[in-house]
């Protein structure tokens, strides 16, 4: 699924491969993608020089996992990073009460401390795996600092897909191509109308009337005034 402030778009596909992302956004997309650090997004960044905000909640969960390890060095490593993440989170929450330049400078300082601490790593496999992520894609976990419109996590998308998960669990989903196209369009209409504060039934009624009279249907591409 694709989520913005005014639109939601759902796509059902048997593959999670990069070809689906390219088909939806194109090779020339120059926006910032908020996502997890799944391999498809990493490949897109590499192949098309893309920019992403990897969900910061994912490495935070991995850091908390390290805090519970029996190895003393690994546990200490995790606890140190966890404390730095707490400090970063505190700064994020000061956003509305702080001068923008000071706010950004503080975030940059916390980011530098986190990336520096992440490379001072014990030899355990669990710690090494986390370090590899920060060394390879560390900057992408902090894109939100220089792109204020981006959230540091992809929680918005996670919430948007929750009702789809419930829907599919209750109905058992669909099997055919026609059914998949119908459901992804219906979900898109429901979620986008809610965001744009449109009446869903009125919008769908207008679509049916346009179909019957062979006239252009209403569009969700432009939010109502």
N, C-alpha and C positions, 0 to 999 in steps of 0.2 A: 504494500500500500504506500501511497504518497500523501503526505500531509503538509498543508500550509495554513496560514492564519485564516484564509477565507475559503479554501477548497480542500476536499478530501477525494482521493481517487483510489479505487480498489481494483486490483488486477489479480485474476486467478490464473495460475500457470503451473503445469506440472514440474517446471524447473525453477531453481533459484539461481540459475547461471547468469553470467554477466550480459548475455544477449537480451535478457528481459529488461534489464536496467537501460541498456543502450537503446532498445526499441522504444522505451517510454520517454527518455530524456534526450536521446540523440547524442552524437559524438561531439557536438559543439556546445553542450551545456556548460555554462560558466558560473552557475550559482554555487552555493555551499550546500552540501548534502549533510543533514543530520542523521546519523545512523549508528549501528554498532560497528565493530571492526571486523565484520564478516569478510571473507576473502574476496567476494564479488566487488565490494566497495574499494578494497585495497587495489584490486586489479584495475578498476576504473580510474582511480587516481594515477596509477602508474602509466596506463595506456593513453589517457587523454589529459594528463596534467590537471586533474580535477582537485577540488578542495573539499575536505570533509570535516565535520565535527563528530568525532567518535564519542559515543556515549561514555561519559566519565563514571557512570554508576558501575559499569562492568569491571574496570580495574579496581575500583573501590571494594567491590565484593571479593575480588581475588586477594587484595591486600588484607582484608579481614580474615580470609582463609589462612593466610600466612601467620596471623597473630595466634592461631590456635594450634600451630605445629609444635611438636615436642622438641625439635632441634632448637637449641637456645639462640644460635646466631640467626636462624630463619625467623624465629619469633620476634627477636629484637628488631630485625630488618623490617618486618611487617608493622610492628608497633610504631616505629619511627615514621614510616610512610603514612600510617593511619593518622597520626597526630598532625602531620603536614596537610593532609587532606581535610581534616577538621578545620584547620586554620584557613585554608582556601575557601571552604564552605562558608565560614563566618564572614569573610570578606564579600563573597557573593551576596549574602543577605544584607549587606550595608549599602547596596546599590542605590536605593532611593534617597539615602540621607548623606551622600558623599559627592563631592566634586568629581566630575567624570575623569579628569586627568589624574587625580590622586587615586581614584578607584582603579583605573587601568594600571597605574604604576604598582600598586599593591598586588594586584593579580599577577602581573609579570614577575614580581619578586617572589611570590609564592610558587609560581610555576617553575622558576629557575631552581628554587630549593628542592622541589619535588623531583625534577629531572636529574639533578645532581645526586640526590640521595638514592634514586632508583638505580643508578649505575654502580653504587658501592654495595655490591651484592655478595651474599654467601654462595657457597658452591652447590647447595642443594638444588635438585631439579625444579622444585616448585618456585624457588626464588629466581632461578635462571630464566624460567619461562616468562615470568612477569617482567623481568629486566629486558628481555628481548623485545617485548611489545613496546616498552617505553623508548628503548634505543632506536627501534625501527620506525615507530609511528608516534613518538611522544608529542610532537608538535600538534598532531591532529586531535589530541585530547584537549587542547587548549585554544582551538580556533575561536571559540566564543569570546575570548579576551579582545581580539581585534575585530570581531564581527558581533556587535552588541545585540543584533536581532536574533542571534542563535542562542538556543538554550544549551547548557553544558551536558544535558542528558537527552535521550530520545523518549522521555516519559510521555510526551504528548502523543507520539505514534503508538506507544504501548497501550495507552488508554483508548485510543481510537480503534484499535483492533480487538479490544476486549469484547465488544458486543458482537463482533463477527464470530469470535470463538464460541460464545454462548449460543448464537444462532445456529452454527453448524453442529454443535453438540445436541441441540434440541431437535433439529430437523434431519440430522444425518447428512446434510449437504446435498449436492446434485452430482450426477454422473456424466451427463452429456455435455457437448460443446455449447449447445443452445442454452442449457440451464446455467452453465458457468457465466456466459456472457450476460444473461438476464440478471443473475444475482450480483455480479460485480457492478452493474449499472444501477441496480436498485440500492445497494449499499452506498454507492457514490452519491446518489440523489438524497438519501436519508441523512447522511453525515453532513453533506454540503449545505443542505437546506437548514439544518440546525445551526450551523456556523453563521450563515447569512441571515438568520432569523426569518426564514421564509416558511410559509405554511406548506407542508409536504403535500397534503391532499390537493390543495389549490394548484400547486405546481404540476402534479401528475395529471390533474383534470385538464389543465391547459395543454399538456403534451398530447393527451388523447384527442382533444378537440382539434388541435393542429393537424394531427394525423388523419382524422376523419375528413377535414376540409382541405387536405393537401397544402397546408400553409406552413411557413417556417415555425418550428417549435420554440418555446422559450429556452433561454440559455442560462446555464450556471456559470459560464465563463466570466460573466460580468456581474458582480454583486449589485443588488438593487440599491438605489439611492436611499 
